[in-house]
Amino acid sequence: MTIRAIIVDDEAPARELLRAFVREWPDVEIVAEAGDGDAAVEVLRHHRPDLVFLDVQMPSMNGFDVVAALDPDELPLIVFVTAYDQYALRAFEVSACDYLLKPFDRDRLAAAMRRIFARRESVGEELRRLVGHLRQSKPQQIIVKSEGRHVFIDLDEIEWIEAMSKDLRLHLGGRTLVVREPMNSIERRLDPAQFLRVHRSAIVNRSRIREMQPWFKGDYVVILRSGARVVSGRTYRGAVQALLSPSAR
């Protein structure tokens, strides 16, 4: 994935040199530049980049002031750039990814870029673990309101859901529960890995599908284990057909 970067330095030759070095990295796109702290805050808020090369010594508003002016959720990866090495420790105190001491060459920038890509990879791995955890933590029940009662239903109980007028009928094996709730609302509460919308008026439990038979114009009859037959609709044809692809099995 391309890293979107911003260069901030009050000296035009310094920006030009850094721009030339960074452009040697095809996975990095420079989306904006700024020549002072006030402009830096503006472009950072506007572009929301992944990375900023941030000069420390700038008039009126230095690099640390720029960081302090931003919401923590807005902060990209930071590489501080300065001619004064006494700022190095403070740079890492604000969780900078790296620190470039002027004058630096392309080899020193390359070392910084390797650190940036490693940091991005570790963040990506953390996000993948989080997504995996969230998927494993899907609720095993939903609560629906039926005839004035709040009913707790195990998701595995639901064979399919049918919309009829303003009501929903939850087919739960040998019984049916009538619920007053829009189809779109209950669909948002279901795990898409377990339930599939096959028609504007029908959602089926994937694990309860016994077979699928071709119907007219590319649609299908979905036959459930109970013997219930649900006809798919044109809008959801692609999702239904995807069940038959080898990768879905």
N, C-alpha and C positions, 0 to 999 in steps of 0.2 A: 504494500500500500504506500502511495506517495506521501512523503512528509511535507506539510505546508509550513514554510518558514518565513519569518520577518527579520529584517536587519535593521538595527537601531544604532546609529552612531552620528555624532554631530560633525564629524569630519568626512567630507565627500570622498577624498582619496581612500580613506579607511573602508568606507562602504563599497567602493569600487573594487578594492583588492579582495575583500571578503566575498563579494558577489562572484568574482571570477573563480575563486577557489570552490565555492559552494556549487556552482554550475557544473563542475566536473563530476558531481554526484547525480546521476540520472533519476534517482528515487527521491530527490529533494526539489521542491518547487518554491521559488521565492515569490510570495504573493504580494508583498508590500515592503516599503522601506520608510524610515522616519529619521529626521535629523535632530530631534530634541525630545525631551521627556513627555511634554504635553501631547505632541503628535503621536508618540509611541503608545500612550494610553488609548488614544482614539483608535488607532489602527488595530491594536490588539483586541479591543472590544468589538470592533467591526468585523474583523476577519476570523477571530477565534482560531489562531494557527496551532499547529502541533509543536512548533519550536520557535524560539526567538534568540537571536544573537544580540545581546544587550550591552551596550557600552556603559561603563560605570560612571565615568566623569563626563557630565554634560551640564551646561548652564541651567540654572533655575531648578531643574528637577533631575536628579541623578538616577542611575539605574535601580538602586534600592528603593528610591521614592516611587518609581514606576511600579515595581512589584507591590509595594504597600498600597498603591492606589487601586489595585485590581482585586476583585473578589477571588478568594482561593479557588473557587470552581472554574474561574476563567483562566487560570495560569497554565501556560504550556510548559514544555521542557525549556529550561533556561541555560544558555551558555553565556556567561559574563565575559566581556572583552574590555581590557584596560591596559594602560601602560604602567600601572602601579601595583606591584605584587603584594602590598600590604592589605589589599582588599580580598585576597584569595580566601582566607579563613572565613570572612563574613559571607562570601559568595556561597560557600558550602553550608553555612548556617541557615541560609534560606533555601536549601535543597536544590541548589543549582546542579545541573547535570554535568557541567564541566566549566573550565575557566581558561580563557586564552589570554596570554600575556603578550602584548605588543612589543616588538614586531614578531609575528609568528609566520611560519611557512606552511606549505601545503601538507607536509608530513605531520605537523602538529595538529592541523585541522582534521586530517584523516584519523588521527587518534581520537579526537573529539567525536567525529562522526561514528566511529565504531562503538564508542560508549553510548551515543544517542540511540543507535539501532539496537544495541543490547538492552537498553532501558525500555525501548518501545516493545521489544519482544517479550520482556518480563511482564510489562503491563498487559500485553495481549494474552499471555498465558494466565495471568490472574483473572482477566475477564472471562476466558474460556472456562476456568474452574468455577467461577461464580455462576455462569450460565448453566453449566452442568449441574451445579448444586440446586439452582432454582428449578430446573427441569425435574430433578429427583424429588423436589419438595412440593410438587403440585398437590393441591388439596385432594383428599380421597373422598370427600363428601361435598355436597352442596345443600343449601337450605332453601326450600321453596315454601311459598304460602299457598295453602289449599284449604278452602272452606273455613277460613279464619284460623287455621292451625299453621304453625311453623313445623315443617316436616324435614327431618334429616334423611338424606338419601345417599347411600353408597353409590359412587359413580359406576361401579361394576354391575350394579343392579339394572341400570338403564339400558334397554335394548335399542329403543329409538324414541325420538321425540317428534310429535306431529302437531302442526299448527292448524287449528280449526276456528275460524272467525277470530275472536279476541282471546281465545283460550289456547293453552298448550295441553296436549295429552302426553304424559310421560308413560311409556309402555315399560313396565317393570316385571318382565316375566309373565306371571299369571294375573297381574293386576294392572290397572290403569289409574293414574293420578291426574286430576284436572287442575291446572295451575293458571292463574291470570298473570301472565308475564309475556312481553314481546319476545319473539324468536331471537332477534339480534342480541337482546340482553342476556338470555340464558346461554347463547353460543359463546359470548365473551367469557363466561365463567367456566367453560369446559376446556379440557386439555386437547388441543388440536391433534396431538399424537394419538389420542384415543377416540376422538369423535370427528365425524366428517359430515359437513353440510352437503347433501346431495340434491336438494331441491329447496326453493324458497320456503317450502312448508315442511321440510323433513331433515332431521339430523339422525345419523345412525352411529351406533357403537361399532367401531371397526372389528373388534374381536367377536362380535355376534354375527358377522356376515358369513353365510354358508356358501353362496355362489352368486354369480352375476350373469345375467342373460341379456344378449343384445336386444334392443328395442328399436323404435323408429328413429331415423335421422341421427344416429350416433349416440342416442341415449341408452340407458340400461335399466333392467329390472333388478333391483338389489333384493335378494332373497335371504332373509335372516334365519337364524337357527330355530326360531319358533314357528317358522313357516310364513311369517308376515312378508308381504311383497311391497317394496317401495320403489316407485318409478323416479329416476333421476330427471333433473331439469337441464335445459340448455345452458343456463348461466353457470352451472357447476359441472358441466360435462368434462372439462379438463381435469379437475380434481378427481373425478370418478375414474376416468381413464387412467390416471396416474397410478391408481391402485393395481392395475394390471401389468405395470412395467416391472421388469426384473429387479430394479433397485428398490422397489417398494416392498419386496418380500424378504 
